[in-house]
Amino acid sequence: MIDLPQSGLFVGRVWRAGIGPALVTLRDKHVFDITTRAAPTMRDLLEHPDPAGFVADLPGEDIGGLEEIARASVEPWEGEATRLLSPSDLQALKACGVTFARSMVERVIEERAAGDPAKAEEIRARVARAIGDSLRDLVPGSSEAAEVKRLLQAEGLWSQYLEVGIGPDAEVFTKSQPMSAVGWGASVGLHPISHWNNPEPELVLAVSSTGRIVGATLGNDVNLRDVEGRSALLLGKAKDNNASAALGPFIRLLDRDFTLDHLRRLELTMVVEGEDGFRLDGRSSVAEMSRDPIDLVRQTRGRHHQYPDGFMLYLGTMFAPIQDRDAPGQGFTHHAGDLVSISCSELGTLTNRVRLSTEAPEWTFGTAALMRNLAGRGLL
């Protein structure tokens, strides 16, 4: 199930049957609606000078046990039930790519294979012979990184992915639109043109409009390897589709017991369980990132770009599956019905089932619908 730790201040969002979206917190494994006491939106709550201190003693309405609401959150939903939503609402959904050495090499392979998984194994061996682990300890933008770039260019192995992996500028892109992320129990969607794809388990930062990191959650930055591999200019099609961004189950707010230093040491694990009996295990360690989370936030927001509603920032993953599933040398790709569970002992477990984006529920409740709903309830 959700597997949240017993300690920690958690906030999230639910769809309340007959009412609409509500802000909630957790107490003694029960879900408390704090919308009327806290703020109408998660964006507003995270703008508070001390979100954790504010929420800690806030009264709320007990709307049910967490496990009961979680069971009702598993798609397909039966009628209108109170269920979990993505914990973000008005925030921009941003993501960083190529922040780990392992995933950086896999992106080079995708590019060289032009989206063809059959070519990937041969290219992987060639790149490994040329690069090995020499990139793992490089500081992006350093003089040592510049020398590695020169050497790789001389060998004809330079890539745009290595540029953002060890160069001075991080890759930061728009993952999806505000209000479009799906939460725990919902389907995650794959564009039907893709035949080589994978989940990406990631730590996701909740960042206020001033650039302050106020919390964290788990995310699945669903990736279409063949689409992006054909051309980096197809990044939008590879990353931003119906149900392609998952977040949850809740945002854990930073406080004295959960700090930025804790974030830097988090370990994420992932299990993919197929209806065909296939199982894939993976992990992603924030400590192995080549860029610090604060640097990634600064490269996202500053005088060059503002986010008045804050943003959720996927930090990238070291997980790039190469385990064969369907045939030797073909590597891993999703099958419809795969169950993806991304876990962290400090943040809980985010679980979603894989469907085609054309088969997942359509995204119909956007910002305008949220504003109308809140206004109708007298919350604006």
Backbone torsions as a table, in degrees:
resi	resn	phi	psi	omega
1	MET	NA	-140.1	-172.2
2	ILE	-82.0	-30.7	171.6
3	ASP	55.1	48.7	177.6
4	LEU	-78.0	147.8	175.2
5	PRO	-67.6	158.9	-178.2
6	GLN	-72.3	-27.6	179.6
7	SER	-102.7	166.9	177.4
8	GLY	110.8	150.4	177.2
9	LEU	-100.1	116.1	-176.3
10	PHE	-116.3	138.1	173.3
11	VAL	-129.6	152.1	-179.1
12	GLY	-160.7	-166.5	179.9
13	ARG	-134.3	143.3	174.0
14	VAL	-130.8	158.2	168.5
15	TRP	-95.5	114.2	179.1
16	ARG	-89.4	125.5	-178.0
17	ALA	-55.4	128.6	178.2
18	GLY	78.1	-1.5	-176.5
19	ILE	-123.5	-57.3	-177.3
20	GLY	126.2	-161.3	-174.6
21	PRO	-70.3	141.4	-179.1
22	ALA	-140.3	147.8	173.2
23	LEU	-84.8	139.3	-177.4
24	VAL	-136.7	160.2	168.6
25	THR	-132.6	170.3	-176.1
26	LEU	-114.1	136.8	175.4
27	ARG	-146.6	121.6	178.2
28	ASP	52.0	45.3	176.8
29	LYS	63.9	20.1	174.2
30	HIS	-117.4	153.7	-177.6
31	VAL	-101.8	125.8	-178.4
32	PHE	-115.5	126.6	176.3
33	ASP	-78.1	120.0	-179.3
34	ILE	-116.7	15.9	-172.9
35	THR	-57.3	-49.7	-174.7
36	THR	-72.3	-22.0	-179.0
37	ARG	-91.9	-30.4	-171.7
38	ALA	-99.5	-69.5	-174.5
39	ALA	-171.0	156.4	-179.8
40	PRO	-73.3	-24.2	-177.2
41	THR	-133.7	159.7	175.2
42	MET	-64.4	-33.7	176.7
43	ARG	-55.8	-47.2	-178.1
44	ASP	-67.3	-39.0	179.6
45	LEU	-62.4	-42.5	-176.8
46	LEU	-75.5	-9.9	175.1
47	GLU	-83.9	-9.1	179.9
48	HIS	-61.7	144.3	179.9
49	PRO	-57.4	-30.4	179.8
50	ASP	-141.5	78.2	-176.0
51	PRO	-56.8	-41.9	-177.7
52	ALA	-65.7	-46.6	179.2
53	GLY	-64.5	-35.2	-180.0
54	PHE	-66.5	-43.4	-175.8
55	VAL	-76.0	-29.6	-170.4
56	ALA	-52.8	-44.2	-176.1
57	ASP	-111.3	17.9	-175.4
58	LEU	-77.7	128.5	175.9
59	PRO	-67.3	155.7	178.9
60	GLY	-157.7	173.9	-180.0
61	GLU	-101.4	122.5	177.6
62	ASP	-69.8	114.9	-177.7
63	ILE	-109.3	8.0	174.7
64	GLY	137.2	166.5	177.9
65	GLY	-71.2	147.2	-178.7
66	LEU	-61.1	-43.8	-177.3
67	GLU	-64.8	-38.1	178.5
68	GLU	-63.8	-45.3	179.8
69	ILE	-68.1	-36.0	177.9
70	ALA	-62.8	-42.3	179.4
71	ARG	-60.7	-37.4	180.0
72	ALA	-75.2	-10.1	-176.5
73	SER	-90.0	-8.1	-177.3
74	VAL	-78.8	120.4	178.6
75	GLU	-72.1	143.2	4.8
76	PRO	-78.4	140.4	-177.8
77	TRP	-83.2	139.4	-179.1
78	GLU	-97.7	104.3	-178.5
79	GLY	66.9	-164.0	178.3
80	GLU	-95.1	110.2	179.6
81	ALA	-123.8	156.9	173.6
82	THR	-69.4	121.6	-173.2
83	ARG	-146.1	162.7	-179.3
84	LEU	-73.6	142.5	172.1
85	LEU	-115.6	172.2	167.8
86	SER	-57.3	139.9	-178.6
87	PRO	-72.8	-8.8	177.7
88	SER	-97.9	157.4	173.5
89	ASP	-133.2	-80.4	-174.2
90	LEU	-83.2	-7.1	-178.0
91	GLN	-66.7	145.6	169.9
92	ALA	-66.0	147.5	179.0
93	LEU	-107.1	102.9	-176.7
94	LYS	-112.3	158.6	-178.4
95	ALA	-147.2	148.9	175.6
96	CYS	-108.5	142.3	178.2
97	GLY	-119.7	159.5	172.6
98	VAL	56.4	49.0	179.7
99	THR	-101.3	0.5	177.0
100	PHE	-127.1	145.3	-179.2
101	ALA	-59.6	-41.5	-176.3
102	ARG	-65.1	-45.9	-179.9
103	SER	-70.4	-27.8	178.0
104	MET	-62.8	-45.5	178.8
105	VAL	-63.4	-38.9	179.2
106	GLU	-66.3	-33.7	176.7
107	ARG	-66.4	-37.2	175.2
108	VAL	-61.0	-41.7	-179.8
109	ILE	-65.1	-43.3	177.0
110	GLU	-56.3	-44.6	-178.3
111	GLU	-64.3	-46.2	-178.4
112	ARG	-66.2	-32.8	-179.8
113	ALA	-81.9	-7.7	-179.8
114	ALA	54.2	36.8	177.2
115	GLY	82.6	7.5	-178.5
116	ASP	-101.4	107.9	-177.3
117	PRO	-63.6	-23.7	-179.2
118	ALA	-66.2	-26.1	-179.3
119	LYS	-89.6	-12.2	-169.1
120	ALA	-65.7	-39.8	-174.9
121	GLU	-63.6	-43.6	179.3
122	GLU	-63.6	-43.7	-179.4
123	ILE	-68.1	-36.4	179.6
124	ARG	-59.3	-42.3	179.7
125	ALA	-65.4	-40.7	-179.4
126	ARG	-66.6	-44.1	180.0
127	VAL	-65.6	-39.2	179.8
128	ALA	-63.4	-38.8	178.4
129	ARG	-64.4	-36.5	-176.8
130	ALA	-81.1	-35.8	-172.2
131	ILE	-105.1	-43.7	-175.2
132	GLY	58.3	-136.3	178.8
133	ASP	-102.0	17.0	-173.4
134	SER	-65.8	-18.6	-178.6
135	LEU	-87.8	-14.2	-167.9
136	ARG	-61.9	-38.6	-174.5
137	ASP	-101.5	8.1	179.9
138	LEU	-71.8	140.3	173.8
139	VAL	-92.1	119.1	-179.1
140	PRO	-54.8	136.5	177.9
141	GLY	82.5	-2.4	-178.3
142	SER	-80.1	167.8	177.2
143	SER	-64.6	-33.3	176.9
144	GLU	-65.2	-39.2	177.5
145	ALA	-64.9	-38.3	178.6
146	ALA	-63.5	-36.3	178.3
147	GLU	-69.2	-39.6	176.3
148	VAL	-61.9	-41.2	177.2
149	LYS	-57.5	-44.7	-179.5
150	ARG	-61.7	-44.4	-179.0
151	LEU	-64.4	-42.8	-179.8
152	LEU	-67.3	-36.7	176.3
153	GLN	-62.2	-39.0	178.6
154	ALA	-64.6	-29.6	178.9
155	GLU	-88.0	-1.2	-179.5
156	GLY	73.7	22.7	-176.3
157	LEU	-112.7	7.1	-178.9
158	TRP	-68.6	149.5	-176.2
159	SER	-145.3	153.8	174.8
160	GLN	-60.7	-27.5	179.1
161	TYR	-72.5	-35.1	174.8
162	LEU	-68.9	-31.2	177.9
163	GLU	-58.8	-47.3	-179.6
164	VAL	-82.3	-17.6	179.5
165	GLY	-77.2	-40.1	-177.7
166	ILE	-124.0	-1.4	177.2
167	GLY	-81.4	179.5	-176.1
168	PRO	-71.8	-24.2	-174.1
169	ASP	-106.2	126.8	177.7
170	ALA	-76.4	156.0	171.4
171	GLU	-84.1	117.1	174.9
172	VAL	-129.1	123.4	-176.9
173	PHE	-134.7	165.6	176.6
174	THR	-83.6	114.0	-178.3
175	LYS	-72.7	-46.3	-178.6
176	SER	-164.2	-172.8	-173.2
177	GLN	-97.1	151.6	174.9
178	PRO	-52.3	139.0	178.5
179	MET	80.1	-1.8	-174.1
180	SER	-93.6	-13.9	-176.4
181	ALA	-68.8	147.9	176.1
182	VAL	-100.9	158.3	-177.2
183	GLY	-108.6	-166.0	-178.7
184	TRP	-59.8	133.0	175.1
185	GLY	91.0	-15.2	179.5
186	ALA	-82.7	166.6	174.5
187	SER	-77.3	146.8	166.1
188	VAL	-104.6	145.0	-169.2
189	GLY	-110.5	140.1	173.0
190	LEU	-110.3	132.3	174.8
191	HIS	-61.5	134.5	-174.6
192	PRO	-65.0	-13.1	177.9
193	ILE	-77.7	-11.8	-173.9
194	SER	-89.6	138.6	176.1
195	HIS	-127.3	6.9	177.2
196	TRP	-144.5	104.0	-171.3
197	ASN	-151.7	168.1	-179.0
198	ASN	-161.7	160.7	172.8
199	PRO	-77.4	160.0	174.1
200	GLU	-133.5	100.3	179.6
201	PRO	-73.6	125.2	-173.9
202	GLU	-141.8	148.5	166.4
203	LEU	-77.6	137.1	-179.0
204	VAL	-123.8	125.6	179.9
205	LEU	-89.8	140.0	170.0
206	ALA	-96.9	117.1	-172.3
207	VAL	-121.1	133.9	-179.6
208	SER	-78.0	176.1	-178.8
209	SER	-65.4	-22.0	179.4
210	THR	-88.3	-0.2	-178.8
211	GLY	89.3	11.6	179.5
212	ARG	-86.2	128.9	176.1
213	ILE	-77.3	117.9	-174.2
214	VAL	-114.4	-9.8	-178.9
215	GLY	-175.2	-178.6	-178.9
216	ALA	-152.0	154.1	176.0
217	THR	-147.2	-176.3	178.6
218	LEU	-102.7	151.8	179.4
219	GLY	-143.6	152.9	170.8
220	ASN	-116.6	106.4	-179.7
221	ASP	-91.2	73.9	-173.1
222	VAL	-49.3	132.5	-171.3
223	ASN	-125.0	133.1	174.8
224	LEU	-103.4	98.1	-171.6
225	ARG	-67.7	-36.4	-178.4
226	ASP	-71.9	-35.4	-178.2
227	VAL	-69.5	-51.4	178.8
228	GLU	-67.0	-31.8	179.9
229	GLY	-65.4	-31.5	178.0
230	ARG	-66.5	-37.8	178.4
231	SER	-166.8	133.4	176.6
232	ALA	-64.0	-19.6	177.8
233	LEU	-71.2	-9.2	176.1
234	LEU	-94.3	16.0	-177.8
235	LEU	-56.1	-41.0	179.8
236	GLY	-59.9	-44.0	178.6
237	LYS	-68.8	-32.3	-179.3
238	ALA	-73.3	-29.7	-169.6
239	LYS	-111.1	-31.0	-170.3
240	ASP	-113.4	94.7	179.0
241	ASN	-139.1	170.9	177.8
242	ASN	-55.3	123.5	176.4
243	ALA	65.1	24.4	-177.5
244	SER	-88.3	-5.4	178.9
245	ALA	-121.4	119.1	177.6
246	ALA	-114.9	140.4	178.6
247	LEU	-139.2	146.0	173.6
248	GLY	141.8	-168.2	2.7
249	PRO	-75.3	-30.1	179.4
250	PHE	-139.1	165.8	170.0
251	ILE	-91.6	125.2	172.1
252	ARG	-90.7	122.9	-177.7
253	LEU	-78.5	142.2	176.3
254	LEU	-69.8	138.7	175.9
255	ASP	-153.9	-166.3	-177.6
256	ARG	-63.8	-26.3	-177.7
257	ASP	-97.6	-2.4	-179.4
258	PHE	-147.4	96.8	-170.2
259	THR	-115.3	179.8	176.1
260	LEU	-60.4	-35.4	177.8
261	ASP	-64.9	-35.0	174.5
262	HIS	-63.5	-43.0	179.7
263	LEU	-57.9	-39.7	-177.1
264	ARG	-67.1	-14.8	-177.3
265	ARG	-111.0	5.2	-174.8
266	LEU	-66.6	144.4	176.5
267	GLU	-116.4	126.4	177.8
268	LEU	-108.2	138.0	173.3
269	THR	-120.7	157.8	-179.0
270	MET	-144.6	141.2	174.3
271	VAL	-127.9	130.7	171.4
272	VAL	-111.0	122.8	179.8
273	GLU	-118.7	116.5	-178.5
274	GLY	-90.1	154.1	175.8
275	GLU	-68.3	-13.1	176.4
276	ASP	-89.2	5.9	-179.5
277	GLY	90.4	-4.3	179.4
278	PHE	-69.4	144.9	177.5
279	ARG	-137.1	134.9	177.4
280	LEU	-129.8	130.3	177.4
281	ASP	-113.5	142.0	178.2
282	GLY	-149.4	170.9	179.1
283	ARG	-149.5	160.5	176.0
284	SER	-148.2	124.0	-176.1
285	SER	-109.9	120.0	-179.5
286	VAL	-60.7	-30.9	-178.9
287	ALA	-62.6	-20.9	-178.6
288	GLU	-92.3	4.5	176.5
289	MET	-65.6	144.6	178.8
290	SER	-85.2	-11.4	177.4
291	ARG	-126.1	142.1	179.2
292	ASP	-74.4	144.7	178.3
293	PRO	-53.9	-37.8	179.8
294	ILE	-64.0	-39.3	177.6
295	ASP	-62.1	-40.8	-179.6
296	LEU	-66.2	-38.0	176.2
297	VAL	-64.0	-43.2	-179.1
298	ARG	-66.5	-32.6	177.7
299	GLN	-75.4	-18.8	178.1
300	THR	-86.3	-48.1	-175.3
301	ARG	-121.3	136.8	177.8
302	GLY	-179.7	-158.9	178.3
303	ARG	-64.3	-23.3	-179.7
304	HIS	-77.4	-21.2	-176.6
305	HIS	-160.8	125.3	179.5
306	GLN	-110.3	154.1	177.6
307	TYR	-131.3	87.8	-174.2
308	PRO	-63.3	-19.0	176.5
309	ASP	-105.6	13.1	-177.6
310	GLY	73.7	-177.0	179.6
311	PHE	-155.4	156.5	171.2
312	MET	-103.1	128.5	-173.1
313	LEU	-120.1	107.8	171.6
314	TYR	-69.1	131.6	-172.7
315	LEU	-95.4	2.7	-178.7
316	GLY	92.5	171.5	-175.6
317	THR	-140.5	151.1	171.9
318	MET	-93.2	-1.1	-175.4
319	PHE	-87.5	118.5	175.8
320	ALA	-139.8	94.9	-169.9
321	PRO	-69.0	133.4	175.9
322	ILE	-122.1	3.2	179.5
323	GLN	-66.3	127.4	-179.1
324	ASP	-67.0	139.2	178.1
325	ARG	-117.1	-54.3	-172.8
326	ASP	-96.5	-32.3	-178.2
327	ALA	-160.2	152.8	178.7
328	PRO	-57.2	134.6	178.0
329	GLY	81.8	-2.6	-178.0
330	GLN	-92.5	-12.7	179.6
331	GLY	69.3	-162.2	-177.9
332	PHE	-98.6	141.9	164.5
333	THR	-147.9	155.6	-178.5
334	HIS	-69.0	151.7	163.6
335	HIS	-114.0	148.5	174.6
336	ALA	-57.0	134.8	-179.7
337	GLY	98.2	-8.9	176.8
338	ASP	-56.0	139.3	175.5
339	LEU	-105.1	119.7	-177.6
340	VAL	-107.9	123.1	178.0
341	SER	-122.3	117.0	179.4
342	ILE	-108.8	125.3	-171.3
343	SER	-128.8	150.7	172.9
344	CYS	-150.8	130.5	-173.6
345	SER	-60.9	-26.6	-179.3
346	GLU	-89.0	-15.9	-173.5
347	LEU	-121.9	-9.3	-179.5
348	GLY	95.1	-152.9	-177.0
349	THR	-132.1	131.9	174.0
350	LEU	-104.0	120.3	-176.3
351	THR	-123.1	129.7	178.6
352	ASN	-144.9	149.5	175.9
353	ARG	-103.0	143.2	-173.5
354	VAL	-87.5	128.9	173.2
355	ARG	-133.5	172.9	166.9
356	LEU	-71.6	146.7	179.0
357	SER	-62.0	-24.6	178.0
358	THR	-79.4	-11.2	179.7
359	GLU	-107.9	-16.9	175.1
360	ALA	-71.2	155.6	178.2
361	PRO	-55.1	139.0	178.5
362	GLU	-66.1	147.5	176.4
363	TRP	-84.4	112.1	-176.6
364	THR	-123.5	-17.9	-176.4
365	PHE	-99.9	93.9	-178.3
366	GLY	-103.8	-160.6	-175.2
367	THR	-63.2	-43.7	179.9
368	ALA	-61.7	-42.2	178.5
369	ALA	-63.2	-40.3	178.3
370	LEU	-62.2	-44.6	-179.0
371	MET	-64.0	-41.1	178.2
372	ARG	-64.8	-40.7	180.0
373	ASN	-64.1	-47.7	-179.1
374	LEU	-65.0	-39.6	178.3
375	ALA	-63.4	-41.5	179.6
376	GLY	-64.4	-24.0	179.2
377	ARG	-94.2	2.8	178.7
378	GLY	74.1	24.9	-177.5
379	LEU	-99.1	-2.5	177.8
380	LEU	-118.5	NA	NA
